[in-house]
Amino acid sequence: MKTRKHLEYQLKALSTEKTTPWVSTFITTNGGPYRSGNPERRFRLLIRSAGQLWNKSFGRTKERKFMENMRHVESKVLNTLGALPSAGTVAVYTCEGVDRVISLPIPTKELVVAGDRPHLKPLFRLLQRRQPFWIAQFETEFTRLLWSDGFELQVRRTFAPIKNGIKWNLELLHRLESFVGRDADPILLAGNDSFCTFARMSLWHLKIMDRELIGDTKRLDCQQLMNHASEVVDRHFKLHAEAKTNWYLKEKMLGFSTTKIENIIDSLLRHDIRHLFLASNINIWGSISWTKSQFEIHQTQSDAHDNDILGLLAQKAYQFGIPFTLLDLDKMPENAPFAAILKHSDHVAQQLHILPNLAFPFLAPQVGPMICTAN
């Protein structure tokens, strides 16, 4: 279970880096859905586009130094890429004197982003997409409980096989429940069709995924079972993330929500946000001064000092331990690029002009020059 721990360690380290500026590059293996030719050529094309921004921002001398550093990193990147499975990604974060190469077992979109801060939004979305879960595998030969951290799968417990007697099978499910606990991660039922139906009815009080993995799964090893389960699991966590917008709509009726970036920045710094929503498939270029609670939004990325505002908000929420959800723009509350549920406190009520025991109309989204670009 090294992948998740390694990714969380890298996120923690990168989110607190003080050095600047950074180039964040994501390149997939040939088996990824975004492939287009030789990976070496694609990596050089990505770096060349970042070099042009470097030249514009810092001059020709620093661009040459940057390109020279990336040539040293290139072999390490390509070796890591070659060691990945058929569908994987290498994330490369480089700064003067620093380079971090992170291997990811699933494909992402290929891109390169230069800015004052590392571009961590794709990693945040990956962790949101791949969360821990259980697989309860019911076969006539055995019953197994497997646990995944979202990336790797391992057997945690093997029980006696299912039988025809209801009493025996209820006892089997009771032992299964006792092992995972009532507050367990979501459970995917797999294997025997009729017993999965029986288990769903008997374990209704647990977090059972709405779809099963039906069929002869006993011949599958852990990696094969993980591959077969990925579609059902990804769908479950995607729907779970989108369902959080219902909570937002309830808080909207009370007035404790906002899509204004100035309110979100101020509330983040005061730890007055209960949950933050951010669009994951667009970039909004600009800068945020956290010490002054000020921000600037630009039409395009004018130089390497511009950052993705949405990524900066995600990093700050991550540092403060504030829960946040990344969604596609068309799934966002009010179709706004950012939105927040605020704490029910006197300060927030005063800030948003909310009177006690009254529901107020939703605060209108920010009006002004907000430019969104595809991620």
C-alpha positions as CSV (number, residue, x, y, z in Angstrom):
1,M,0.0,0.0,0.0
2,K,2.8,2.4,-0.9
3,T,1.2,4.4,-3.7
4,R,-1.3,6.4,-1.6
5,K,1.2,7.0,1.2
6,H,3.8,8.2,-1.2
7,L,1.3,10.5,-3.0
8,E,0.1,12.0,0.3
9,Y,3.7,12.5,1.4
10,Q,4.6,14.3,-1.9
11,L,1.4,16.5,-1.6
12,K,2.3,17.5,1.9
13,A,5.9,18.4,0.9
14,L,4.9,20.3,-2.3
15,S,2.1,22.2,-0.7
16,T,4.6,23.7,1.8
17,E,7.4,24.5,-0.6
18,K,8.7,28.0,-0.4
19,T,10.9,28.0,-3.5
20,T,9.6,29.5,-6.7
21,P,8.8,29.4,-9.7
22,W,7.7,25.8,-10.6
23,V,7.0,23.8,-13.7
24,S,4.5,21.0,-13.3
25,T,4.4,18.4,-16.1
26,F,2.1,15.4,-16.5
27,I,2.9,12.8,-19.2
28,T,1.2,9.5,-19.7
29,T,2.4,6.1,-20.9
30,N,1.6,4.9,-24.5
31,G,-1.3,3.0,-23.1
32,G,-3.0,6.1,-21.7
33,P,-6.2,7.6,-23.3
34,Y,-4.4,10.8,-24.1
35,R,-1.5,9.3,-26.0
36,S,-0.2,10.8,-29.2
37,G,3.1,9.5,-30.4
38,N,6.5,8.9,-28.8
39,P,6.6,9.8,-25.1
40,E,10.1,11.3,-25.4
41,R,8.9,13.6,-28.2
42,R,5.7,14.5,-26.3
43,F,7.7,15.4,-23.1
44,R,10.0,17.7,-25.1
45,L,7.1,19.4,-26.7
46,L,5.5,20.1,-23.3
47,I,8.8,21.4,-21.9
48,R,9.3,23.6,-24.9
49,S,6.0,25.4,-24.3
50,A,7.0,26.0,-20.7
51,G,10.4,27.3,-21.9
52,Q,8.7,29.9,-24.0
53,L,6.8,31.2,-21.0
54,W,10.1,31.2,-19.1
55,N,11.7,33.3,-21.8
56,K,8.9,35.8,-21.6
57,S,9.0,36.0,-17.8
58,F,12.7,35.8,-17.0
59,G,14.7,36.3,-20.2
60,R,16.7,34.1,-22.5
61,T,19.5,33.2,-20.0
62,K,17.1,31.7,-17.5
63,E,15.2,29.9,-20.2
64,R,18.4,28.2,-21.3
65,K,19.2,27.2,-17.8
66,F,15.7,25.8,-17.3
67,M,15.9,23.7,-20.6
68,E,19.3,22.4,-19.5
69,N,17.9,21.3,-16.1
70,M,14.9,19.6,-17.8
71,R,17.3,17.6,-20.1
72,H,18.9,16.2,-16.9
73,V,15.5,15.2,-15.6
74,E,14.3,13.7,-18.9
75,S,16.0,10.4,-18.6
76,K,14.7,9.9,-15.1
77,V,11.2,10.7,-16.3
78,L,11.3,8.3,-19.3
79,N,12.7,5.5,-17.1
80,T,9.9,6.0,-14.6
81,L,7.4,6.1,-17.4
82,G,8.7,2.8,-18.9
83,A,8.3,1.0,-15.5
84,L,4.6,1.9,-15.3
85,P,1.8,-0.4,-16.3
86,S,0.1,0.1,-19.7
87,A,-2.0,3.0,-18.4
88,G,-0.1,5.3,-16.1
89,T,1.2,8.9,-15.6
90,V,4.4,10.5,-14.4
91,A,4.0,13.8,-12.7
92,V,7.2,16.0,-12.7
93,Y,7.6,19.0,-10.4
94,T,10.7,21.0,-11.1
95,C,12.2,24.1,-9.5
96,E,15.7,25.5,-9.3
97,G,17.6,22.8,-7.4
98,V,14.5,20.7,-6.9
99,D,12.9,18.0,-8.9
100,R,10.2,15.5,-7.8
101,V,9.1,12.7,-10.1
102,I,5.9,10.9,-9.0
103,S,4.6,7.8,-10.7
104,L,0.8,7.3,-10.8
105,P,-0.8,4.0,-11.8
106,I,-3.7,5.6,-13.7
107,P,-3.7,8.0,-16.7
108,T,-4.5,11.7,-16.4
109,K,-4.5,14.5,-19.0
110,E,-1.1,15.5,-20.4
111,L,-0.3,19.1,-19.6
112,V,2.5,21.4,-18.4
113,V,1.8,24.4,-16.0
114,A,4.4,27.0,-15.0
115,G,3.7,29.3,-12.0
116,D,4.8,30.5,-8.6
117,R,3.4,27.4,-6.9
118,P,3.3,23.7,-7.9
119,H,0.1,22.7,-9.8
120,L,-1.4,20.1,-7.4
121,K,-5.0,20.1,-8.6
122,P,-4.6,16.9,-10.7
123,L,-3.1,15.1,-7.7
124,F,-6.0,16.2,-5.4
125,R,-8.5,15.0,-7.9
126,L,-6.7,11.7,-8.2
127,L,-6.9,11.1,-4.4
128,Q,-10.6,12.1,-4.5
129,R,-11.3,9.7,-7.3
130,R,-9.4,6.8,-5.7
131,Q,-10.5,6.4,-2.1
132,P,-10.2,3.4,0.2
133,F,-12.9,0.6,-0.1
134,W,-13.6,-3.0,0.7
135,I,-14.4,-5.9,-1.6
136,A,-16.5,-8.7,-0.2
137,Q,-16.0,-11.7,-2.5
138,F,-18.5,-14.5,-2.2
139,E,-17.7,-17.8,-4.0
140,T,-18.7,-21.4,-3.4
141,E,-15.1,-22.3,-2.5
142,F,-14.3,-19.4,-0.2
143,T,-15.4,-16.0,1.1
144,R,-12.8,-13.2,1.1
145,L,-12.5,-9.7,2.4
146,L,-10.1,-7.5,0.5
147,W,-9.2,-3.9,1.3
148,S,-7.8,-1.3,-1.1
149,D,-6.3,2.1,-0.4
150,G,-7.7,3.2,-3.8
151,F,-4.6,2.1,-5.8
152,E,-3.6,-1.4,-4.6
153,L,-5.7,-4.4,-3.3
154,Q,-4.8,-6.9,-0.7
155,V,-6.6,-9.8,1.1
156,R,-7.4,-9.0,4.7
157,R,-9.4,-12.1,5.8
158,T,-10.6,-15.4,4.3
159,F,-13.8,-17.0,5.7
160,A,-15.5,-20.3,5.1
161,P,-17.4,-20.6,1.8
162,I,-21.1,-19.8,1.4
163,K,-23.6,-22.6,1.8
164,N,-27.3,-23.2,1.3
165,G,-28.5,-22.7,4.9
166,I,-29.7,-19.2,5.7
167,K,-28.6,-19.5,9.4
168,W,-25.0,-20.3,8.3
169,N,-24.9,-17.5,5.8
170,L,-26.3,-14.9,8.2
171,E,-23.6,-16.0,10.7
172,L,-21.0,-15.6,7.9
173,L,-22.2,-12.0,7.2
174,H,-22.2,-11.2,10.9
175,R,-18.5,-12.2,11.1
176,L,-17.8,-10.1,8.0
177,E,-19.5,-7.1,9.5
178,S,-17.7,-7.6,12.8
179,F,-14.4,-7.5,11.0
180,V,-14.9,-4.4,8.9
181,G,-17.0,-2.5,11.5
182,R,-20.1,-0.4,11.0
183,D,-18.2,2.8,10.1
184,A,-16.2,0.9,7.4
185,D,-15.2,2.3,4.0
186,P,-17.7,1.5,1.2
187,I,-18.1,-2.2,0.3
188,L,-18.2,-3.6,-3.2
189,L,-20.0,-7.0,-3.4
190,A,-18.5,-9.5,-5.8
191,G,-18.9,-13.1,-7.0
192,N,-22.0,-15.2,-6.7
193,D,-25.1,-13.3,-8.0
194,S,-27.7,-14.7,-5.6
195,F,-25.6,-14.4,-2.5
196,C,-24.6,-10.8,-3.4
197,T,-28.4,-10.0,-3.4
198,F,-28.8,-11.8,-0.1
199,A,-25.8,-9.9,1.4
200,R,-27.2,-6.5,0.2
201,M,-30.5,-7.1,1.9
202,S,-28.8,-8.4,5.1
203,L,-26.2,-5.6,5.3
204,W,-28.5,-2.7,4.4
205,H,-27.1,-0.6,7.3
206,L,-23.6,-0.7,5.9
207,K,-22.2,1.5,3.0
208,I,-22.7,-1.0,0.2
209,M,-22.0,0.2,-3.3
210,D,-25.1,0.3,-5.6
211,R,-23.5,-2.0,-8.2
212,E,-21.9,-5.5,-7.8
213,L,-19.1,-7.3,-9.6
214,I,-21.0,-10.4,-10.7
215,G,-19.4,-13.5,-12.2
216,D,-16.7,-16.0,-11.7
217,T,-14.1,-13.9,-9.8
218,K,-12.2,-16.7,-8.0
219,R,-9.6,-17.0,-10.7
220,L,-8.7,-13.3,-10.6
221,D,-5.6,-12.2,-8.6
222,C,-5.7,-9.0,-6.6
223,Q,-4.5,-6.8,-9.5
224,Q,-7.0,-8.3,-12.0
225,L,-9.8,-7.9,-9.4
226,M,-8.8,-4.3,-8.9
227,N,-8.9,-3.6,-12.6
228,H,-12.4,-5.2,-12.9
229,A,-13.6,-3.2,-9.9
230,S,-12.2,0.2,-11.0
231,E,-15.2,1.2,-13.2
232,V,-17.8,0.5,-10.4
233,V,-15.6,2.1,-7.7
234,D,-14.8,5.2,-9.8
235,R,-18.6,5.7,-10.5
236,H,-19.4,5.3,-6.8
237,F,-17.0,8.0,-5.6
238,K,-17.9,10.3,-8.5
239,L,-21.6,10.2,-7.6
240,H,-20.7,10.6,-3.9
241,A,-18.8,13.8,-4.7
242,E,-21.6,15.2,-6.8
243,A,-24.2,14.4,-4.2
244,K,-22.5,16.9,-1.8
245,T,-24.0,19.7,-3.9
246,N,-27.4,18.8,-2.3
247,W,-25.9,19.9,1.0
248,Y,-24.9,23.2,-0.6
249,L,-28.4,23.8,-1.8
250,K,-29.8,23.4,1.7
251,E,-27.3,25.8,3.1
252,K,-28.0,28.2,0.3
253,M,-31.6,28.5,1.6
254,L,-30.2,29.6,4.9
255,G,-27.8,32.1,3.3
256,F,-24.6,30.3,4.6
257,S,-23.0,29.9,1.2
258,T,-21.2,32.0,-1.3
259,T,-19.6,31.9,-4.8
260,K,-17.8,35.2,-4.3
261,I,-14.0,34.7,-4.3
262,E,-13.4,37.6,-1.9
263,N,-15.7,35.9,0.7
264,I,-14.0,32.6,0.1
265,I,-10.5,33.9,0.6
266,D,-11.5,35.8,3.7
267,S,-13.4,32.8,5.1
268,L,-10.5,30.4,4.3
269,L,-8.1,32.5,6.3
270,R,-10.6,32.7,9.2
271,H,-11.3,28.9,9.0
272,D,-14.9,29.8,8.5
273,I,-15.5,27.3,5.7
274,R,-17.3,24.0,6.3
275,H,-16.8,22.7,2.8
276,L,-15.2,24.1,-0.4
277,F,-16.2,23.2,-4.0
278,L,-13.8,23.9,-6.9
279,A,-14.0,23.3,-10.6
280,S,-11.4,20.7,-11.7
281,N,-11.6,20.9,-15.5
282,I,-10.8,24.6,-16.0
283,N,-8.0,27.0,-15.0
284,I,-8.5,30.6,-13.8
285,W,-5.2,32.5,-14.1
286,G,-4.1,35.1,-11.6
287,S,-2.6,35.6,-8.2
288,I,-3.7,35.7,-4.5
289,S,-2.0,37.7,-1.7
290,W,-3.0,35.8,1.4
291,T,-1.4,38.4,3.7
292,K,-3.5,41.2,2.2
293,S,-6.6,39.0,1.3
294,Q,-6.4,40.4,-2.2
295,F,-6.6,38.7,-5.6
296,E,-6.1,39.4,-9.3
297,I,-7.7,37.6,-12.2
298,H,-6.2,37.8,-15.7
299,Q,-7.6,37.0,-19.1
300,T,-4.8,34.5,-19.9
301,Q,-1.6,33.4,-18.1
302,S,0.5,36.5,-18.7
303,D,3.8,35.2,-17.3
304,A,5.2,32.5,-15.0
305,H,4.1,34.3,-11.9
306,D,0.5,33.6,-12.7
307,N,-1.1,30.6,-11.0
308,D,-4.3,28.7,-11.3
309,I,-6.5,30.4,-8.7
310,L,-8.5,27.2,-8.2
311,G,-5.3,25.3,-7.5
312,L,-4.2,27.9,-4.9
313,L,-7.5,27.7,-3.1
314,A,-7.2,23.9,-3.0
315,Q,-3.7,24.1,-1.6
316,K,-4.7,26.5,1.1
317,A,-7.7,24.4,2.1
318,Y,-5.5,21.3,2.2
319,Q,-3.0,23.1,4.4
320,F,-5.7,24.2,6.8
321,G,-7.4,20.8,6.9
322,I,-10.7,22.2,5.3
323,P,-12.7,19.6,3.3
324,F,-13.0,20.4,-0.4
325,T,-14.5,18.6,-3.4
326,L,-13.3,18.9,-7.0
327,L,-16.1,18.7,-9.7
328,D,-16.4,19.3,-13.4
329,L,-17.8,22.8,-14.0
330,D,-21.2,21.6,-15.2
331,K,-21.6,19.8,-11.9
332,M,-20.6,22.7,-9.7
333,P,-23.1,24.5,-7.4
334,E,-24.6,27.3,-9.4
335,N,-22.2,26.4,-12.2
336,A,-19.7,28.7,-10.5
337,P,-16.0,27.9,-10.7
338,F,-15.8,28.0,-6.9
339,A,-18.4,27.8,-4.1
340,A,-18.3,27.4,-0.3
341,I,-20.5,26.3,2.5
342,L,-19.8,28.6,5.5
343,K,-19.9,27.9,9.2
344,H,-23.0,29.0,11.2
345,S,-21.3,31.7,13.2
346,D,-22.0,35.3,14.2
347,H,-19.0,36.5,12.2
348,V,-20.2,34.8,9.0
349,A,-23.8,36.0,9.5
350,Q,-22.5,39.6,9.9
351,Q,-20.2,39.3,6.9
352,L,-23.0,38.0,4.7
353,H,-25.7,40.3,6.2
354,I,-27.8,37.4,7.4
355,L,-30.5,38.1,10.0
356,P,-31.3,35.4,12.6
357,N,-34.0,32.8,11.7
358,L,-34.5,34.1,8.2
359,A,-33.7,32.5,4.9
360,F,-32.2,34.9,2.3
361,P,-31.7,34.6,-1.4
362,F,-28.5,33.2,-2.6
363,L,-25.6,35.6,-3.0
364,A,-25.1,36.4,-6.7
365,P,-21.9,35.0,-8.3
366,Q,-19.1,37.5,-8.8
367,V,-19.7,39.9,-11.7
368,G,-16.6,41.0,-13.5
369,P,-13.7,39.8,-15.8
370,M,-13.5,36.1,-14.8
371,I,-11.8,34.1,-17.6
372,C,-11.9,30.3,-17.5
373,T,-9.6,28.2,-19.7
374,A,-9.8,24.5,-20.3
375,N,-7.5,22.5,-18.0
